[in-house]
Structure formats: structure tokens, C-alpha cells
Amino acid sequence: MCGLNVIIDKNSSASPELISRMNRATKHRGPDSTALYVSRHENATVYFGHNRLKIIDCSDAANQPFFSPDGRYLLLYNGEIYNYQSLRSKLQQQGIVFRTLSDTEVILHLLMLEGKKGLEQLNGMFALVFYDTATKALIAARDRFGLKPLYYAETPNHFIISSEIKGILATGLVQKELNESQLAEYLTFRHARKPQTFFQNISELEEGTFGLFHKDTWKINTYVPALTPQNELSLRPESIIQQTQELLQNAVTRQLQADVPVGLFLSGGIDSTLLLALIADSGHMNFPAFSVVNKASESAYGSDDYKYAKLAARKFGASHTVFEIDDNILAGTIPLVEAMDQPIADGAALLTGFLSEKSRKTIKVALSGAGADELFGGYNRHRAFYKYLHNRKLLLLAKPFLKTASHFLPTGVSHPLRKEFQLIRKLATKIQRQPDRTFISFTTMEMPLRQTYPYEAASYKEANFNKAPGSRNEWLRWTLQRDQHQYLISDILAMTDQVSMMHGLEVRAPYLDNELCQFVNKLQPELLFRFGQKWILKDLLKLHGGEDFTLRGKEGFGMPLGLWLKKPKNQFLLEPLQNPKHIIFRYLDFQQTKALIQAHLNSRQDLSAELWALISLAIWLQKHFGE
């Protein structure tokens, strides 16, 4: 994993020091080596900077910028290509002679021979810049799942690219201006809405696209073929299990490749436990696995992660390291949020950052279960939407009764039926006549948070204008694709990349393997839900002797934040939200925010997720736009 930086100086007016500033701002992404290169032309100058985290071929010969033998082409690259060895063999058959063992050199030659068509063949996570010094054409591209980030900004005299927004800001060439439209998106969906960012003049290159900068013109195109209903597969359950097993095993085997130590983030849930089972099947015994758990005294408010992670490690022969946390972890909230390019309202950032920091002392690469829920329909909202489509008329008739009943349900955070009551309240308030509005409402933050800001998110309003797909299969496909291309990328993957790379740790996601995703996304969506939630992965885990883990209910990667925020020692996190002069109240309603805090502290509702969103936003706004 690495950090890449580029400045196209259209009239050669910028100082060379600017690319060094970008490298320093993104040094945490690649602490093993730093380099820069300057390409001068008649009227323009192009600056290239790179920070490298050495994973494959750790020799200096594989450092970047990486040049073709004749010096005409160069590549900046952040990521890992898991099929690079097969691509290398193919290129060797065409007469290519390699100087290193790196995947970087494979990408360079592939793009030299096939141009942007070569992007379709890359199975992995990447953000890259490919430059032709002869034609002065630059291609910037991002992997099809958005695992690795890439941002850009254009001014009258400059075009700037970086792996992180802070790299672009470090140049001082882009005016730092808040994009207020993203406040509504964040308070509704927990994150910014790509390709926009929280900065008015900085954009995100979207997944599966490439941008061509040539002759002062920037044009973006996609390189990923679109999914069509005509390509749908209708297979027998046994065939689905067999093919998924083969594809996932291949993905795990490919992603274990590294010239540095590799481990696994183990939660004890279905996704990470299945990965551990497949790793063990590959012959990797005593494989390093890492878990973060709550203190036993707080387990009633937390999860069963420790119990199941411990069982999984024992069953599949892992070398298991457990990091125990308590509310002292909240002391790291401010520095973590301040270091992030954009606010993301996901408390898992704190846990993932902690786990990354601790495990980095032992490993340099971690496998994770990211992407499995979005691919196989594993979230409760997917199952709820499936039920909604099958019982739409009945639920709409029952909605008034559910709404009335919801007012009489207990709301305390310690109630044993708290989750069931929350579900009833959600059904009562979020079911709509339009399926698209219903699913989107399932993905939004709770109303008390949205009442702090008077404007509706543009993407929420636009749901009314979606052309109705028609069949249940098409609606289900729409929901899965939406989660894969919105929530997964802008929350899970963006957060994981940010907090893991703060510590120089590469995180890989075997479930987001090209071949596996192409297969699962072609299955008729009804098949994913017909035999229960995530039945495919559960059946696979049973085949590996992990039936006990399939009985576990769906839990997020969480902590007892609701309990912790009530402790006097943690009130420092709520102080900014109780100060009407804080920058956040230039945009939010102070009285609504105050009421939200009191509702939580008085145990009327568990609003810890909503409070975390406001805490993160307040810290981030103060850091970037406070006086």
C-alpha cells in the first residue's frame, strides 16, 4: 500500500517544494520509501510523488515512480494486484523481460501494451496514475470496488491528484471551502456523497472509472461492464455452494500472497470465521488472528465477539491475539477524527484504528471480512426489504397500528428486547409506498439526528424519481448494488483505508475478489434470500465444521458507546455539542441537538450512533474550519 501525488503545473509557475509537501502529508501511507520525479515540457511541468509501503518485492528496485526501460512511461500505484503472477506469465509469453518481482512492473507493461483496456484485467485493489512523457497524456484509475481512494482538484493553472485529500490541501493551491451540501448527506447516510467531498473544490474519482488528462482536458469514463438482467444465473443451491467455495478459496489463496507477515481481523462472525477456515484449509496453521473485545463487565452492552472469536481460533488452529478495550479508548477520538480526510459517522473507526495500531506490531497485511454483507445481502435491512417486497400491501395496512404500538414500547438501552423494539419502531416510521424510498429510509440515520439540520439530502429526495424496476428481483438487485456502490465504499472501505493506513497497515478484502463478485452479482437476487439471511456463507461454514457460528445473530463491529457516553469522564466528547457558539451550530439547530443529548442521557432512547455522528462532525469542523 502506498500514497501517490501528482501536480500538473500548466504554466510551470509552482514551486517544486509543493510535491514534497504532498509527500510529507501522506507519508503515513508509505513509510518505507519516498521519491519524487519532475517531468518538464515546453509550457508545463508535471510533478510526481510517491510514498511506498513495501509488500511485494521489498527491494528498492521496485520503488516508484516506476519507469519503462526506455523511460517513456511511468507508473504511480497504490494497492495490490492479486492476479499479477498470471498476468506476468502472459506478458512474458509476449516477449516482455521483467527487472523485478513486483506487481507494479506487471501493471506498467500491461498498460503500455493495452492502455485502458488493461484495467479490466486487474483483479485487486488499486489507485494508479500512468503517464506517457511523449504524448503528455495521463491516466488516473481506481479499482472497481473503490477499495483504494483517489482524489483530484483543478484550478485555472493546476491539476492535482492524491491518495488523500490532505495531500491536495498541503499544496495550498486549492481554496479550502466547506461543501455545505454534504452536511445533509452526512446526517442522513453517515458519509459524504461521492464524487463530491466535504471540500467544495475537491472531488473523488469513483470506483471502476479512469480519468484521462490530455491537452488541458479532463474526461472520466468507466471500464467496468454494466450488470444486465439478461446475464442472470439461476442455479441449484448445491451448484451455488460449490462455485462459491471454489471462488472464495481462490480469492483467499491469492490474497495471502505477500513478502511480509499477513494476519486476519477475526470478529467471530460468519464472514471472518469462514475466511479463517479457508486459510486453515490452505495449510496455514497457527495463522495470526487479531480480535478486539469489550471488557467482560460490559458484555451485556457489547457483543459476543470474544466468545466466538476465541472458539473460531481454537477450532481452526489460529495464533490468536486479543486486545481488550474499555471506555479509555474514547480518549483517542479527537486525534483520530482530526486525522481523517472527511467525517464518517461510524464508531467502528475507533475500533479498527485501535486494532490496526496494535496488530501492526506483528503483521503488515491484514485480511478482513469487508464486503460480504453487501455482496450476499447480510444486513438486517436487506432481509427486511425482502420481507417488505413479499408483504408490501399487508405491511402498509399494518403501518398505523405499528406506529401507535411503537409509542408504548420501552426504549431503555438495557432492555432485553431492545433490538426487537427498535425494529418495530423502524418499520412503523420507515415503510413507504415506493420501494426505493422504503429501502433508502432503512439506510438512513434516525429522525432525531436529521431534525438537527433543516435540509433534506439530495440523494434522499432523488429517490422519488427512480424509474421503478418492476420485479422483486430487480428491486433486490437495485438495493444490493446501491449498498455496494454507496455505503460499502463511502463508509466501510473509506473508513478502513483511512484508519489502517494511519498505522501503515494494509487491509485486504477477499470477498471483493473480481471473480467471486462477478459470479454472485449474476445470481438472481431472490436466490440470496430464499433460504435465510446469508445462507450461502452459512452453508459453506457448516461444510468446514463451523455450524455453531452460523447460529449467531447479525452484530456490527461495535462497542457499548451508549453506556460509555453516560459516564462523567467521557462528557468531554459532548461538551462541544453543548456550546451554542461552536462552529457546528452555524449549520445545526442547537436546541434540537440539546434535546437529543438529554434523551440519551436520561435513557429514554439509545441515541449513541446519532451522538457519535455529531461528535465526529463537531471535531472535524473545528479542525478544518474553526477559528
C-alpha positions as CSV (number, residue, x, y, z in Angstrom):
1,M,0.0,0.0,0.0
2,C,1.2,3.5,-0.8
3,G,0.4,7.1,-1.3
4,L,0.6,8.8,-4.7
5,N,0.7,12.5,-5.5
6,V,0.7,14.5,-8.8
7,I,0.7,18.1,-9.7
8,I,0.2,19.1,-13.3
9,D,1.5,22.7,-13.4
10,K,0.0,24.1,-16.6
11,N,2.3,27.1,-16.9
12,S,5.3,26.0,-14.8
13,S,4.6,28.5,-12.1
14,A,4.5,26.3,-9.0
15,S,7.4,25.6,-6.7
16,P,8.9,22.1,-6.7
17,E,8.5,22.2,-2.9
18,L,4.8,21.6,-3.3
19,I,5.1,18.0,-4.3
20,S,7.4,17.4,-1.3
21,R,4.7,18.9,0.9
22,M,2.2,16.4,-0.6
23,N,4.6,13.5,0.1
24,R,5.0,14.7,3.7
25,A,1.3,14.9,4.2
26,T,0.7,11.3,3.0
27,K,3.9,9.8,4.5
28,H,2.0,7.5,6.8
29,R,0.6,5.6,3.8
30,G,4.1,4.6,2.7
31,P,6.8,4.9,5.4
32,D,9.3,2.6,3.7
33,S,10.5,4.9,0.9
34,T,9.7,8.3,-0.5
35,A,10.5,9.6,-4.0
36,L,9.6,12.3,-6.5
37,Y,10.2,13.0,-10.2
38,V,9.8,16.1,-12.3
39,S,8.8,15.9,-16.0
40,R,9.4,19.3,-17.7
41,H,7.8,20.3,-21.0
42,E,7.7,23.4,-23.1
43,N,5.0,25.2,-21.2
44,A,4.1,22.8,-18.4
45,T,5.7,20.8,-15.6
46,V,4.4,17.6,-14.1
47,Y,5.5,16.6,-10.6
48,F,5.2,13.0,-9.3
49,G,5.5,12.0,-5.7
50,H,5.2,8.6,-4.0
51,N,5.4,7.0,-0.6
52,R,5.8,3.3,-0.6
53,L,4.7,0.6,1.9
54,K,6.7,-2.5,0.8
55,I,4.6,-5.6,0.5
56,I,5.5,-7.4,-2.8
57,D,9.2,-7.4,-3.8
58,C,10.6,-5.3,-1.0
59,S,13.7,-4.4,-2.9
60,D,14.4,-0.8,-3.8
61,A,14.3,-1.8,-7.5
62,A,10.5,-1.8,-7.1
63,N,10.3,1.7,-5.7
64,Q,8.2,4.3,-7.5
65,P,7.7,6.2,-9.7
66,F,8.4,3.1,-11.8
67,F,9.7,3.7,-15.4
68,S,9.6,1.7,-18.6
69,P,13.0,0.5,-19.8
70,D,13.2,3.4,-22.3
71,G,12.0,6.0,-19.8
72,R,8.9,7.0,-21.8
73,Y,6.2,5.7,-19.4
74,L,5.9,5.9,-15.7
75,L,3.6,4.5,-13.1
76,L,2.5,5.6,-9.6
77,Y,0.4,2.9,-7.9
78,N,-1.2,2.3,-4.6
79,G,-2.6,-1.2,-3.9
80,E,-2.2,-4.9,-4.6
81,I,-3.0,-6.9,-7.8
82,Y,-3.7,-10.5,-6.8
83,N,-3.6,-12.0,-10.3
84,Y,-0.3,-10.3,-11.1
85,Q,1.6,-13.6,-11.5
86,S,-0.8,-14.9,-14.2
87,L,-0.6,-11.6,-16.0
88,R,3.2,-11.6,-15.7
89,S,3.3,-15.1,-17.3
90,K,1.0,-13.9,-20.2
91,L,3.3,-10.8,-20.7
92,Q,6.4,-13.0,-20.7
93,Q,4.9,-15.1,-23.5
94,Q,4.7,-11.9,-25.5
95,G,8.4,-11.3,-25.0
96,I,8.4,-8.9,-22.0
97,V,11.5,-9.2,-19.8
98,F,11.0,-8.2,-16.2
99,R,13.5,-6.5,-14.0
100,T,11.7,-7.0,-10.7
101,L,9.3,-9.4,-9.0
102,S,6.8,-6.6,-8.3
103,D,3.2,-6.3,-9.3
104,T,4.0,-2.7,-10.1
105,E,6.1,-3.7,-13.1
106,V,3.3,-6.0,-14.4
107,I,0.8,-3.2,-14.3
108,L,3.2,-0.9,-16.2
109,H,3.8,-3.3,-19.1
110,L,0.1,-4.2,-19.2
111,L,-0.9,-0.6,-19.6
112,M,1.9,0.0,-22.1
113,L,0.6,-2.8,-24.3
114,E,-3.2,-2.5,-23.9
115,G,-3.8,1.0,-22.5
116,K,-7.0,1.5,-20.6
117,K,-8.3,-2.0,-21.7
118,G,-5.6,-3.4,-19.4
119,L,-7.5,-2.0,-16.4
120,E,-10.3,-4.6,-16.9
121,Q,-7.8,-7.4,-16.3
122,L,-6.6,-6.2,-12.9
123,N,-8.0,-8.3,-10.0
124,G,-7.2,-6.4,-6.9
125,M,-7.4,-3.1,-5.1
126,F,-5.7,-0.1,-6.7
127,A,-5.5,3.6,-7.4
128,L,-2.9,4.5,-10.1
129,V,-1.5,7.1,-12.4
130,F,0.0,6.1,-15.7
131,Y,1.9,8.8,-17.7
132,D,3.2,9.0,-21.2
133,T,6.1,11.5,-21.3
134,A,5.9,11.7,-25.1
135,T,2.3,12.5,-25.6
136,K,1.9,14.1,-22.2
137,A,-1.3,12.0,-21.6
138,L,-2.1,11.0,-18.1
139,I,-4.5,8.2,-17.0
140,A,-5.7,8.1,-13.4
141,A,-7.7,5.0,-12.4
142,R,-9.4,3.3,-9.4
143,D,-10.4,-0.3,-8.8
144,R,-13.9,-1.4,-9.4
145,F,-14.9,-1.7,-5.8
146,G,-13.3,1.6,-4.6
147,L,-11.0,-0.2,-2.1
148,K,-8.3,2.4,-2.7
149,P,-9.1,6.1,-2.7
150,L,-8.1,8.8,-5.3
151,Y,-9.0,12.5,-5.2
152,Y,-8.4,15.3,-7.6
153,A,-8.8,19.1,-7.9
154,E,-8.5,21.5,-10.8
155,T,-7.6,25.2,-10.7
156,P,-7.0,27.5,-13.7
157,N,-3.3,26.7,-13.5
158,H,-3.1,23.3,-11.9
159,F,-4.5,19.8,-11.9
160,I,-3.8,17.9,-8.7
161,I,-4.2,14.2,-7.7
162,S,-3.6,12.5,-4.4
163,S,-4.4,9.4,-2.4
164,E,-5.8,11.6,0.3
165,I,-7.5,15.0,0.5
166,K,-4.8,16.2,2.9
167,G,-2.3,15.7,0.1
168,I,-4.2,18.1,-2.1
169,L,-4.7,20.6,0.7
170,A,-1.0,20.5,1.5
171,T,-0.2,22.3,-1.8
172,G,-2.0,25.4,-0.8
173,L,-3.2,25.7,-4.4
174,V,-6.8,24.8,-3.7
175,Q,-9.1,27.1,-1.7
176,K,-10.3,25.4,1.5
177,E,-14.1,25.8,1.4
178,L,-16.8,23.7,3.1
179,N,-19.2,21.9,0.7
180,E,-22.3,22.5,2.8
181,S,-24.4,20.2,0.6
182,Q,-22.6,17.3,2.2
183,L,-23.9,18.1,5.7
184,A,-27.3,16.8,4.8
185,E,-25.8,13.7,3.1
186,Y,-23.7,13.0,6.2
187,L,-26.5,13.5,8.7
188,T,-28.7,11.2,6.7
189,F,-26.4,8.5,5.4
190,R,-23.3,8.9,7.7
191,H,-20.9,10.0,4.9
192,A,-20.3,12.3,2.0
193,R,-21.9,11.5,-1.3
194,K,-19.3,10.8,-3.9
195,P,-18.0,12.1,-6.3
196,Q,-18.4,15.2,-4.1
197,T,-16.4,15.6,-0.9
198,F,-16.7,17.9,2.1
199,F,-14.5,20.3,0.3
200,Q,-16.1,22.5,-2.4
201,N,-13.2,22.2,-4.9
202,I,-12.1,18.6,-4.4
203,S,-13.7,15.5,-6.0
204,E,-13.3,11.8,-5.6
205,L,-12.6,9.6,-8.6
206,E,-15.3,7.0,-8.5
207,E,-14.9,3.2,-8.4
208,G,-14.4,1.4,-11.7
209,T,-13.5,4.6,-13.6
210,F,-10.5,6.2,-15.2
211,G,-9.8,9.8,-15.9
212,L,-7.7,11.0,-18.9
213,F,-5.9,14.3,-18.7
214,H,-4.6,15.4,-22.0
215,K,-4.2,18.9,-23.6
216,D,-5.6,20.6,-20.5
217,T,-8.8,18.5,-20.7
218,W,-10.0,16.0,-18.0
219,K,-12.5,13.3,-19.1
220,I,-13.8,10.4,-17.0
221,N,-15.0,7.1,-18.3
222,T,-15.9,3.7,-16.8
223,Y,-14.1,0.5,-17.6
224,V,-16.4,-2.0,-15.9
225,P,-19.1,-3.7,-17.9
226,A,-22.6,-3.0,-16.6
227,L,-24.7,-5.7,-15.0
228,T,-27.8,-6.7,-17.0
229,P,-30.7,-8.9,-16.1
230,Q,-30.1,-10.9,-19.3
231,N,-26.9,-12.2,-17.7
232,E,-28.6,-13.5,-14.5
233,L,-27.9,-17.0,-13.3
234,S,-30.5,-19.4,-11.9
235,L,-28.6,-22.3,-10.3
236,R,-29.4,-25.1,-7.9
237,P,-28.3,-24.5,-4.3
238,E,-25.7,-27.2,-4.5
239,S,-24.1,-25.6,-7.6
240,I,-24.1,-22.2,-5.9
241,I,-22.3,-23.6,-2.8
242,Q,-19.8,-25.4,-4.9
243,Q,-18.9,-22.5,-7.1
244,T,-18.8,-20.0,-4.2
245,Q,-16.5,-22.3,-2.3
246,E,-14.1,-22.6,-5.2
247,L,-14.1,-18.9,-6.0
248,L,-13.7,-17.8,-2.4
249,Q,-10.9,-20.3,-1.7
250,N,-9.1,-19.0,-4.8
251,A,-9.5,-15.4,-3.6
252,V,-8.1,-16.3,-0.1
253,T,-5.2,-18.1,-1.7
254,R,-4.4,-15.1,-3.9
255,Q,-4.7,-12.6,-1.1
256,L,-2.3,-14.5,1.2
257,Q,0.5,-13.6,-1.2
258,A,3.0,-11.2,0.3
259,D,6.7,-10.9,1.2
260,V,5.8,-9.6,4.7
261,P,3.8,-11.1,7.6
262,V,0.0,-11.5,7.0
263,G,-2.8,-11.9,9.5
264,L,-6.6,-11.8,9.9
265,F,-9.0,-9.5,11.6
266,L,-11.2,-12.0,13.5
267,S,-14.6,-11.0,14.9
268,G,-16.0,-14.5,15.4
269,G,-18.8,-13.6,12.9
270,I,-19.6,-15.7,9.9
271,D,-17.5,-13.7,7.4
272,S,-14.2,-13.6,9.2
273,T,-14.6,-17.2,10.6
274,L,-15.2,-18.6,7.2
275,L,-12.0,-16.8,6.0
276,L,-10.1,-18.4,8.8
277,A,-11.5,-21.9,7.9
278,L,-10.3,-21.4,4.3
279,I,-6.9,-20.2,5.4
280,A,-6.6,-23.3,7.6
281,D,-7.6,-25.5,4.6
282,S,-4.8,-23.9,2.6
283,G,-2.4,-25.4,5.1
284,H,-1.7,-22.2,7.1
285,M,-1.7,-23.4,10.7
286,N,-1.1,-21.0,13.7
287,F,-2.2,-18.2,11.4
288,P,-2.1,-14.8,13.2
289,A,-5.6,-13.7,14.0
290,F,-6.4,-10.5,15.9
291,S,-9.6,-9.5,17.8
292,V,-10.7,-6.5,19.8
293,V,-13.2,-7.1,22.6
294,N,-15.1,-5.3,25.3
295,K,-14.3,-5.9,29.0
296,A,-16.4,-8.8,30.4
297,S,-18.2,-6.5,32.9
298,E,-19.7,-4.6,30.0
299,S,-20.5,-7.6,27.8
300,A,-24.3,-7.1,28.4
301,Y,-24.0,-3.8,26.5
302,G,-21.5,-5.0,23.9
303,S,-21.4,-8.2,21.8
304,D,-20.4,-11.8,21.8
305,D,-17.3,-11.2,19.7
306,Y,-14.8,-12.5,22.3
307,K,-16.7,-15.8,22.9
308,Y,-17.0,-16.6,19.2
309,A,-13.6,-15.3,18.1
310,K,-12.0,-17.5,20.8
311,L,-13.9,-20.5,19.6
312,A,-13.0,-19.9,16.0
313,A,-9.3,-19.5,16.7
314,R,-9.3,-22.8,18.7
315,K,-11.3,-24.7,16.1
316,F,-9.2,-23.6,13.1
317,G,-5.8,-23.5,14.8
318,A,-5.1,-19.8,14.7
319,S,-2.5,-18.0,16.8
320,H,-5.0,-15.7,18.4
321,T,-4.2,-12.3,20.0
322,V,-7.0,-10.5,21.8
323,F,-6.9,-6.8,22.6
324,E,-9.3,-5.8,25.4
325,I,-10.8,-2.4,25.4
326,D,-12.8,-0.2,27.8
327,D,-14.0,3.3,27.6
328,N,-10.5,4.6,27.8
329,I,-10.4,4.1,24.1
330,L,-12.6,7.2,23.7
331,A,-9.6,9.3,24.6
332,G,-8.3,8.7,21.1
333,T,-11.5,10.1,19.4
334,I,-10.3,13.6,18.8
335,P,-6.9,12.8,17.2
336,L,-8.5,10.1,15.1
337,V,-11.3,12.2,13.7
338,E,-8.9,15.2,13.1
339,A,-6.6,12.9,11.1
340,M,-9.4,11.8,8.7
341,D,-9.9,13.4,5.4
342,Q,-13.7,13.6,5.9
343,P,-16.0,12.7,8.8
344,I,-17.6,9.3,8.7
345,A,-20.3,8.6,11.3
346,D,-19.1,5.1,12.1
347,G,-17.9,4.2,15.6
348,A,-16.1,1.2,14.2
349,A,-13.4,3.7,13.0
350,L,-12.1,3.8,16.6
351,L,-12.0,0.0,17.0
352,T,-10.5,-0.6,13.5
353,G,-7.9,2.1,14.2
354,F,-7.0,0.5,17.6
355,L,-6.9,-2.9,16.1
356,S,-4.7,-1.7,13.2
357,E,-2.3,0.0,15.6
358,K,-1.9,-3.0,17.8
359,S,-1.7,-5.7,15.1
360,R,0.8,-3.6,13.0
361,K,3.5,-4.6,15.6
362,T,3.2,-8.2,14.4
363,I,1.9,-8.0,10.8
364,K,2.0,-5.7,7.8
365,V,-1.1,-7.0,6.0
366,A,-4.5,-8.0,7.4
367,L,-7.4,-9.8,5.8
368,S,-10.9,-8.7,6.7
369,G,-14.4,-9.8,6.0
370,A,-15.4,-6.4,4.4
371,G,-17.8,-6.6,1.6
372,A,-19.5,-9.9,2.5
373,D,-22.7,-8.3,3.8
374,E,-23.1,-6.1,0.7
375,L,-22.4,-8.9,-1.7
376,F,-24.6,-11.6,-0.1
377,G,-27.3,-9.4,1.4
378,G,-26.2,-9.8,5.0
379,Y,-27.6,-6.7,6.6
380,N,-30.9,-6.7,8.5
381,R,-32.1,-4.0,6.1
382,H,-31.7,-6.4,3.2
383,R,-33.8,-9.1,4.9
384,A,-36.4,-6.5,6.0
385,F,-36.7,-5.2,2.4
386,Y,-37.1,-8.8,1.1
387,K,-39.9,-9.3,3.5
388,Y,-41.4,-5.9,2.6
389,L,-41.4,-6.8,-1.1
390,H,-43.2,-10.1,-0.3
391,N,-45.7,-8.5,2.1
392,R,-45.9,-4.9,0.9
393,K,-49.7,-4.4,1.0
394,L,-50.1,-6.1,4.4
395,L,-47.3,-4.0,5.9
396,L,-48.7,-0.8,4.5
397,L,-52.1,-1.7,6.1
398,A,-50.5,-2.5,9.4
399,K,-48.3,0.6,9.5
400,P,-50.8,2.8,11.5
401,F,-51.1,0.1,14.2
402,L,-47.3,-0.4,14.3
403,K,-46.9,3.4,14.7
404,T,-49.3,3.5,17.6
405,A,-47.8,0.5,19.3
406,S,-44.3,1.9,18.9
407,H,-45.1,4.8,21.3
408,F,-45.7,2.4,24.2
409,L,-42.6,0.3,23.7
410,P,-39.7,0.6,26.3
411,T,-36.7,2.5,25.0
412,G,-34.0,1.8,27.6
413,V,-30.6,0.6,26.4
414,S,-30.6,-2.3,28.9
415,H,-34.0,-3.8,28.0
416,P,-33.6,-7.5,26.9
417,L,-35.9,-6.9,23.9
418,R,-34.3,-3.6,22.9
419,K,-33.4,-4.7,19.4
420,E,-36.9,-6.1,18.6
421,F,-38.5,-2.9,19.8
422,Q,-36.1,-0.9,17.6
423,L,-37.2,-3.0,14.6
424,I,-40.8,-2.3,15.3
425,R,-40.2,1.4,15.6
426,K,-38.2,1.4,12.3
427,L,-41.0,-0.5,10.5
428,A,-43.5,2.0,11.8
429,T,-41.7,5.0,10.6
430,K,-39.8,3.9,7.5
431,I,-42.1,1.9,5.4
432,Q,-43.3,3.8,2.3
433,R,-45.4,3.0,-0.7
434,Q,-42.5,3.4,-3.0
435,P,-39.9,0.5,-2.7
436,D,-36.9,2.8,-3.4
437,R,-38.0,5.3,-0.7
438,T,-38.5,2.4,1.7
439,F,-35.1,0.9,1.3
440,I,-33.3,4.2,1.4
441,S,-35.2,5.0,4.6
442,F,-33.9,1.7,6.0
443,T,-30.3,3.0,5.4
444,T,-30.8,6.5,7.0
445,M,-29.9,7.7,10.4
446,E,-32.7,8.1,12.9
447,M,-35.0,11.1,12.8
448,P,-33.8,12.9,16.0
449,L,-30.4,13.4,14.3
450,R,-31.9,14.6,11.0
451,Q,-34.1,17.1,12.9
452,T,-30.9,19.0,13.9
453,Y,-30.4,20.1,10.3
454,P,-33.3,21.6,8.3
455,Y,-32.4,20.4,4.8
456,E,-33.0,17.0,3.2
457,A,-30.2,15.1,1.5
458,A,-30.3,15.5,-2.3
459,S,-29.9,11.7,-2.8
460,Y,-32.9,11.1,-0.5
461,K,-35.1,13.4,-2.4
462,E,-34.0,11.9,-5.7
463,A,-35.3,8.5,-4.7
464,N,-38.7,9.7,-5.8
465,F,-37.5,10.0,-9.4
466,N,-36.0,6.5,-9.8
467,K,-37.8,4.6,-12.5
468,A,-39.5,1.6,-10.9
469,P,-37.6,-1.6,-11.8
470,G,-40.7,-3.6,-11.5
471,S,-40.0,-7.2,-10.4
472,R,-38.8,-8.2,-6.9
473,N,-35.6,-9.5,-8.4
474,E,-34.9,-6.1,-10.0
475,W,-35.7,-4.3,-6.8
476,L,-33.4,-6.6,-4.8
477,R,-30.6,-6.1,-7.3
478,W,-31.0,-2.4,-7.1
479,T,-30.7,-2.4,-3.3
480,L,-27.6,-4.7,-3.3
481,Q,-25.9,-2.6,-6.0
482,R,-26.7,0.6,-4.1
483,D,-25.1,-0.7,-0.9
484,Q,-22.1,-2.0,-2.9
485,H,-21.6,1.4,-4.6
486,Q,-22.5,3.7,-1.7
487,Y,-22.4,2.5,1.8
488,L,-19.6,0.0,1.3
489,I,-17.3,2.4,-0.5
490,S,-18.0,5.7,1.3
491,D,-18.3,4.2,4.8
492,I,-16.7,0.8,5.3
493,L,-13.9,0.9,2.8
494,A,-13.1,4.6,3.2
495,M,-13.0,4.3,7.0
496,T,-10.9,1.2,6.9
497,D,-8.4,2.7,4.5
498,Q,-8.1,5.9,6.5
499,V,-7.6,4.4,9.9
500,S,-5.4,1.4,8.9
501,M,-3.1,3.5,6.7
502,M,-2.6,5.9,9.6
503,H,-0.5,3.0,11.0
504,G,1.0,1.7,7.8
505,L,-1.2,-1.4,7.7
506,E,-2.6,-2.9,4.5
507,V,-6.1,-4.4,4.8
508,R,-7.3,-6.8,2.1
509,A,-10.9,-7.9,1.4
510,P,-11.1,-11.4,-0.1
511,Y,-14.9,-11.1,-0.5
512,L,-14.3,-8.3,-3.0
513,D,-12.4,-10.5,-5.4
514,N,-13.4,-9.8,-9.1
515,E,-14.3,-13.4,-10.0
516,L,-16.3,-14.0,-6.8
517,C,-18.2,-10.8,-7.1
518,Q,-18.9,-11.3,-10.8
519,F,-20.4,-14.7,-10.0
520,V,-22.5,-13.6,-7.0
521,N,-23.8,-10.4,-8.7
522,K,-25.1,-12.5,-11.6
523,L,-27.2,-14.8,-9.4
524,Q,-30.9,-14.0,-9.3
525,P,-31.1,-11.8,-6.1
526,E,-34.1,-13.9,-4.8
527,L,-31.7,-16.8,-4.5
528,L,-29.6,-14.9,-2.0
529,F,-32.6,-14.7,0.4
530,R,-34.6,-17.7,-0.3
531,F,-33.1,-20.0,2.4
532,G,-32.4,-17.3,5.0
533,Q,-30.0,-14.5,5.6
534,K,-26.5,-15.2,4.1
535,W,-27.4,-18.9,3.7
536,I,-24.6,-19.4,1.1
537,L,-21.9,-18.4,3.5
538,K,-23.5,-20.2,6.4
539,D,-23.7,-23.5,4.4
540,L,-20.1,-23.1,3.4
541,L,-19.1,-22.6,7.0
542,K,-21.1,-25.7,8.0
543,L,-19.1,-27.7,5.4
544,H,-16.0,-26.7,7.3
545,G,-17.4,-27.8,10.7
546,G,-18.4,-24.3,11.8
547,E,-22.2,-24.9,12.4
548,D,-22.1,-23.3,15.8
549,F,-21.0,-19.9,14.3
550,T,-23.9,-19.9,11.9
551,L,-26.4,-19.7,14.8
552,R,-25.1,-16.3,15.8
553,G,-27.3,-13.3,15.1
554,K,-26.0,-10.4,13.0
555,E,-24.0,-7.9,15.0
556,G,-22.0,-4.9,14.0
557,F,-18.4,-4.3,14.9
558,G,-19.3,-2.2,17.9
559,M,-18.7,-1.1,21.4
560,P,-21.1,-0.1,24.3
561,L,-20.9,3.5,23.2
562,G,-24.3,4.3,24.7
563,L,-23.2,3.3,28.2
564,W,-19.8,5.0,27.8
565,L,-21.2,8.3,26.8
566,K,-23.1,8.5,30.1
567,K,-20.0,8.3,32.2
568,P,-18.8,11.6,33.7
569,K,-15.3,11.0,32.5
570,N,-16.4,10.9,28.9
571,Q,-18.5,14.1,28.9
572,F,-15.7,16.0,27.2
573,L,-17.0,14.5,24.0
574,L,-20.4,16.1,24.4
575,E,-19.1,19.5,25.6
576,P,-18.8,20.9,22.0
577,L,-22.4,20.0,21.4
578,Q,-23.5,21.9,24.5
579,N,-21.7,25.1,23.4
580,P,-24.0,27.2,21.2
581,K,-21.0,29.1,19.9
582,H,-19.3,26.1,18.5
583,I,-18.8,26.1,14.7
584,I,-21.2,23.2,14.3
585,F,-24.1,25.4,15.2
586,R,-23.5,27.7,12.2
587,Y,-25.3,24.8,10.5
588,L,-27.2,22.7,13.1
589,D,-30.1,23.6,15.4
590,F,-28.7,23.9,19.0
591,Q,-32.0,23.2,20.8
592,Q,-32.7,20.0,18.8
593,T,-29.1,18.9,19.5
594,K,-29.5,19.6,23.2
595,A,-32.8,17.6,23.3
596,L,-31.1,14.7,21.5
597,I,-28.3,14.6,24.2
598,Q,-30.8,14.7,27.0
599,A,-33.0,12.0,25.5
600,H,-29.9,9.7,25.5
601,L,-28.6,10.7,28.9
602,N,-32.0,10.2,30.5
603,S,-32.2,6.6,29.0
604,R,-35.3,7.4,27.0
605,Q,-33.5,6.2,23.9
606,D,-30.2,4.8,22.8
607,L,-29.1,7.6,20.5
608,S,-25.3,6.8,20.7
609,A,-25.0,6.4,17.0
610,E,-26.6,9.7,16.3
611,L,-24.4,11.4,19.0
612,W,-21.3,9.8,17.6
613,A,-22.2,11.4,14.2
614,L,-22.5,14.8,15.8
615,I,-19.3,14.4,17.9
616,S,-17.3,13.4,14.8
617,L,-18.7,16.3,12.8
618,A,-18.0,18.8,15.5
619,I,-14.4,17.7,15.9
620,W,-13.8,17.6,12.2
621,L,-15.4,21.0,11.5
622,Q,-13.4,22.6,14.3
623,K,-10.1,21.1,13.0
624,H,-10.6,22.3,9.4
625,F,-12.8,25.4,9.6
626,G,-12.7,26.5,13.2
627,E,-11.2,29.9,14.2
